[in-house]
């Protein structure tokens, strides 16, 4: 009887120990599976988006100084480095924006020129082709997104695509 009571007590202790360990594991896995996508609302650098280069350089230098404890000379040099870096990045971003706008206008002009070369029947066929490509792209995007999220279950993706294809 003593052995039975002792074994029951030990098994009870072991079960409570395992239950506590599982609880800790669950909290760890939640932290690990938290979404790390680039559009999260609590990004640290969102506040730096609309700052001028001088403010960016000061903020970056201050952050580094807190961790690295710069001398006065190092602080001046690091600030100068960050200022030049921020000015260069701002210039590149402006050039990139102008280039994107130029390409957008060029594509629109090319499209108009192409449509001018085609008969109305050919134009309709081309527009239908564009619509089909857009629909296909959207379907693939949805599948990829489902797979990245882990929501994709075997066979479900095909059902969604088939249902959408039938409605359009």
Secondary structure by P-SEA (a helix, b strand, c coil): caaaaaaaaaaaaaaaaaaaaaaaaaaaaaaaacccccccccccccccccccaaaaaaaaaaaaaacccccaaaaaaaaaaaaaaaaaaaaaaaaaaaaaaaaaaaaaaaaaaaaaaccaaaaaaaaaaaaaaaaaaaaaaaaaaaaaacccccaaaaaaaaaaaaac
